[in-house]
Amino acid sequence: MMQAVITQAEPMTFEEFLQWDDGSDRSFELIDGIPVPVDEPNANHEDVADDLCDLLKAHCSDRKLPYVPKRLKQVRFKTLPGKKEKSRKPDIVVFAQAEWQKMKGLFKSAAAYVCPPMVIEVVSNNWRDDYLTKLADYGELGVSEYWVVDYAAIGGRLYIGNPKQPTISIYTLDESGEYQLAQFRGNDLIFSPLFPDLNLSAEQVLKVG
């Protein structure tokens, strides 16, 4: 789907973008210094993302893990000096607790200014972004664990198999800087290196909405 781009006289920095508001209540990402609107999710998408974030928050609290899951926070990408800046706005960002606490002491917008340990995207109609573009973006940034939650089996057969079925794809960054893929469906117990004691089946996550 072709996305509209907001015309700017000058490219924005990430900090300028966080303070910017076009008055429309739409969500945006920053691509090469220009705000680009993202597709608004449907109700099922929102329920899956909300409930999964709640599950992860409860797990971190119960296990006293040093992570803080949050919904819809901007993730800043590395930018060389003089280059235009870029951000993504995933469905869920899992912050390191120390980084979140540090941010609470600052008077600036809550966002992933440094690479977070985990990012989760719930698949929408623009599924190619989740399986291709964003996968490459988060890998280049150095996100240790990237989940693609395809609750409605929207993605192509190349990515979720044939016949298509609801799938959780977990990409884990290895020592060489490449993602290794594990997929979970139905009653499969999810294995997450970041949350090894999660003890949830794929079905529990995929049907939380």
N, C-alpha and C positions, 0 to 999 in steps of 0.2 A: 504494500500500500504506500502510495506517495505521501510524504509528510510535508506539511507547510513549513516554511521557514520565516521567521520574523526578520525583516530587513533592518539592519543596524548601520548607522553611519560609521561606527568604529567597533571592532570586535571587543567583547567584554572579557575582563579577567574573571576568574572563578568567584572571587569575593564580590565583584560588582554584580555578577549574575545572581548570587544568593540574595542580594538586596533588591533586585529588579522585580517589578510586578507589572504585567500588561493589563491588569484589571479584569481578566477573563475567568479567573479561578482554574484555568487549565494547568496541567503539569508539563514541565519542560525539562529537557536535557540541554547541556551546552556542547555543541559540536563545532569545533574550529572557531570558538569565540562567539558563535551565533546561537541564540535560544531556538530550539526545535521542539515543537509540541509532541508529546507522546500520546498514543491512543488511550482513551479512557477505558478501563476494564469493565466487564460486565459484573453482575451481582455474584455469580458463582465464583468467578475469579477472586473477587474481594473476600468472599467467605473463606475460601481455601487459604489465601494469604494471611488473613487475620487470625484464623484458628491455628495455623501452623506457627505463626509468630508467638501466639499465646502458649502453645505447647512447649516451644523452645525456651521461652521465658520461665515457665514453671520448672522445666528440667534444670536450667541453670541455677534457679533459686534452691531447688531441692538438693542438688548436688554441690551447691556452693562453688560453682564454676566461674572462672574469671572472664565471663562473656556477657554482653548486653545486646540481645536481639531487638531491633527497631524496624518499624515499617517506613518505607518510602523516604529514605534519606539519600541525599546526593553523595556520590562517590567521585572524588577528584582523581583525575589521571595525571600521570607524570608528564610534564611539559618541559622541553628544553628551553633555555633562555631565548627570548625573541619569538617563540612559536605561539600559536593560538591555543587557548586552553580548551579542555574537554571534560565532560562529566557524564555519568549515567545515574539514573534514579531507579534502582532495583526495587522489587517488591519487599524484600527483607535484607537488611544489612546486619551482620553480627559483628559488633564492635568488641575489641579488647576492653575489658573493664577499666584498666588503667587509662586508656585513651579517652573513654567516655567520662571518667572522673575528672581528667585534666580539662576536658571541654566544658564541664559544668562550672569551672572556675573562670571561664572566659566569656566576655560579652560579645559573642558572635554566633551566627547561625549554626545549629547542630548539623554536622555533615562529616563524612569520612574524608578528612583532609590528608590522612595517611592511609595506606593500604589496609583494609580490614581483613581479618582471617577468613571470613565466609560471606558469600553473597548468594541469595536465592532469587530466582526468577520463576514466576508462575506463567505458564505458556498462554499466549493470546493468539489472535489471528496472524500476527506478524511473527510466527514461530521461527522463521529463518533467522531472525535477529538473535533469538535466544540460543539456538543451536550452532550458529556460525559466527556472526559479528561480535556478539557479547562474549561468547566463549573465547575468542581471540583477544578481545579487549581485556577481560579479567585475567587471562593468562599472562599477557604482557605486563599488566600492573603487578602481578605476583600474588593474587588472591589464592590462598592455600586450598580452599574448598569452594566449589561452585555447584549449586544444585539447580537443575531444571525440572520443575514439577509440572508434568503434562497430565493434568487430572482428567481431561476430556479426549486424550489421544488425538490431539490436533496436529502434532508434528508429522513430518514425512516418514515413510516406511524405512528409509535409510537410517533414521535416527531412533525409531522406537520399535522397529521390527514389523513383520508381516505374518499374521494379521495384526493390525494396529490395536494396541490396548493401553490403558492408562499406565504411565511409567514415570518413575523418578530416576533421573540420571544424575549421578554424583561424580563430578570431575575433581580429582585430587592431584595437586601439583607434585611432581616427583623431583628428585635431586637435580635432574638435568634441565628443569624448568618447563617440562612438558606435562600436559594433563593426562592422567590415566582414568579410564572410564569404568564405572560399575553401575549396573542398572537393576532396579527393584520393581517388582510387580506383585499384585495380589497379596498373598500371605508371606512373601519374602520379608525377612527382618532386615531393616535398613542398617547398613554399617556406615558410620560417619567417623572418620579419624578424629575430628574435632570433638564429637560427642559419642565416644565408644560405648557408653552405657545407656544410650537413648532408648533401646528396647521398644521400638515401634515398628509395626509392619507397614509396608507400602500402602496397603488398603486403608489403614487407620489415617494416614496422612492424606491420601487421595480423596477420601470421603469425608474429611472433617467439615467441609462446607455443607 
